[in-house]
Amino acid sequence: MDFLVRIEVSLPPELAEAERATLLRREAERGRVLRDSGTLRQIWRIPGRLANVGIWSASTPDELHDALTSLPVWSYADISVTALATHPLAADTT
């Protein structure tokens, strides 16, 4: 199944810069693992915000939930998920 996932991260202002840098480095590393496994198929940054939108793939909603909760920024993230279905025009080759 494919899902449209929107993630907005709100890091606390009191988070020390070193902790912030470490957290974002770990997030990038985890993102690469999810991308390389095919779970995170495409991702786009939302300009001017610590936010992104992506196409994620998982066999079940529970599998997607496990992937999302594995993100180091999970506790600071507001995540919305929309399940996607094939549109009839996607198969239209004329």
Contacts in CASP RR format, 6 or more apart in sequence:
PFRMAT RR
TARGET T0000
AUTHOR 0000-0000-0000
METHOD contacts of the structure
MODEL  1
MDFLVRIEVSLPPELAEAERATLLRREAERGRVLRDSGTLRQIWRIPGRL
ANVGIWSASTPDELHDALTSLPVWSYADISVTALATHPLAADTT
1 57 0 8 1.000
1 58 0 8 1.000
1 59 0 8 1.000
1 60 0 8 1.000
1 61 0 8 1.000
1 64 0 8 1.000
1 83 0 8 1.000
1 84 0 8 1.000
2 41 0 8 1.000
2 55 0 8 1.000
2 56 0 8 1.000
2 57 0 8 1.000
2 83 0 8 1.000
2 84 0 8 1.000
3 55 0 8 1.000
3 56 0 8 1.000
3 57 0 8 1.000
3 58 0 8 1.000
3 64 0 8 1.000
3 81 0 8 1.000
3 82 0 8 1.000
3 83 0 8 1.000
3 84 0 8 1.000
4 53 0 8 1.000
4 54 0 8 1.000
4 55 0 8 1.000
4 81 0 8 1.000
4 82 0 8 1.000
4 84 0 8 1.000
5 53 0 8 1.000
5 54 0 8 1.000
5 55 0 8 1.000
5 56 0 8 1.000
5 64 0 8 1.000
5 68 0 8 1.000
5 79 0 8 1.000
5 80 0 8 1.000
5 81 0 8 1.000
5 82 0 8 1.000
6 51 0 8 1.000
6 52 0 8 1.000
6 53 0 8 1.000
6 54 0 8 1.000
6 79 0 8 1.000
6 80 0 8 1.000
6 81 0 8 1.000
7 51 0 8 1.000
7 52 0 8 1.000
7 53 0 8 1.000
7 71 0 8 1.000
7 73 0 8 1.000
7 77 0 8 1.000
7 78 0 8 1.000
7 79 0 8 1.000
8 46 0 8 1.000
8 49 0 8 1.000
8 50 0 8 1.000
8 51 0 8 1.000
8 77 0 8 1.000
8 78 0 8 1.000
8 79 0 8 1.000
9 50 0 8 1.000
9 51 0 8 1.000
9 73 0 8 1.000
9 76 0 8 1.000
9 77 0 8 1.000
9 78 0 8 1.000
10 50 0 8 1.000
10 76 0 8 1.000
10 77 0 8 1.000
10 78 0 8 1.000
11 20 0 8 1.000
11 23 0 8 1.000
11 50 0 8 1.000
11 73 0 8 1.000
11 76 0 8 1.000
12 76 0 8 1.000
15 23 0 8 1.000
23 72 0 8 1.000
23 73 0 8 1.000
24 73 0 8 1.000
26 72 0 8 1.000
27 71 0 8 1.000
27 72 0 8 1.000
27 73 0 8 1.000
30 70 0 8 1.000
30 71 0 8 1.000
30 72 0 8 1.000
31 40 0 8 1.000
31 71 0 8 1.000
34 40 0 8 1.000
34 56 0 8 1.000
34 67 0 8 1.000
34 70 0 8 1.000
35 41 0 8 1.000
35 43 0 8 1.000
38 57 0 8 1.000
39 56 0 8 1.000
39 57 0 8 1.000
39 58 0 8 1.000
39 67 0 8 1.000
40 54 0 8 1.000
40 55 0 8 1.000
40 56 0 8 1.000
40 57 0 8 1.000
40 67 0 8 1.000
41 54 0 8 1.000
41 55 0 8 1.000
41 56 0 8 1.000
41 57 0 8 1.000
42 54 0 8 1.000
42 55 0 8 1.000
43 52 0 8 1.000
43 53 0 8 1.000
43 54 0 8 1.000
43 55 0 8 1.000
44 52 0 8 1.000
44 53 0 8 1.000
44 54 0 8 1.000
45 51 0 8 1.000
45 52 0 8 1.000
46 52 0 8 1.000
46 53 0 8 1.000
55 84 0 8 1.000
56 64 0 8 1.000
56 67 0 8 1.000
56 68 0 8 1.000
58 64 0 8 1.000
58 67 0 8 1.000
61 81 0 8 1.000
61 83 0 8 1.000
64 81 0 8 1.000
68 74 0 8 1.000
68 79 0 8 1.000
68 81 0 8 1.000
71 77 0 8 1.000
END
